[in-house]
Amino acid sequence: MEIIGTIIVGFIVGVIAKLIHPGRENMGFIVTTLLGIAGSFLAGYIGQALGWYHAGQGAGFIGSIIGAFVLLLIYGFVKGKAAS
């Protein structure tokens, strides 16, 4: 049941990050979900490095959205470089 919860929260986080990101990203359901999950892992890793979270503690909801947003920015930068 924990995996299903992670997928649902990952999707919600991915959708919110896409809504606050300027521009249009052509991503499907699966990629949006993976974006949210990866954003949560990124936020947890950075939070642990800065001492905000302890080992094994996941990032909060807002931290996950920020992590997903950062990944979207990186994706847009790499996609823009590849198109040039």
Long-range contacts (C-beta under 8 A, 24 or more apart in sequence): 6-37, 7-33, 7-37, 9-36, 9-40, 9-61, 9-64, 10-34, 10-35, 10-36, 10-37, 10-40, 11-36, 12-36, 13-37, 13-39, 13-40, 13-61, 13-64, 13-65, 13-68, 14-39, 14-68, 16-65, 16-68, 17-65, 17-68, 17-69, 17-71, 17-72, 18-72, 20-65, 20-69, 21-69, 21-72, 21-73, 21-76, 23-76, 25-72, 25-75, 25-76, 35-68, 35-71, 35-72, 36-64, 36-68, 38-67, 38-68, 38-71, 39-64, 39-65, 39-66, 39-67, 39-68, 39-69, 39-70, 39-71, 40-64, 40-67, 40-68, 41-67, 42-67, 42-68, 42-70, 42-71, 43-67
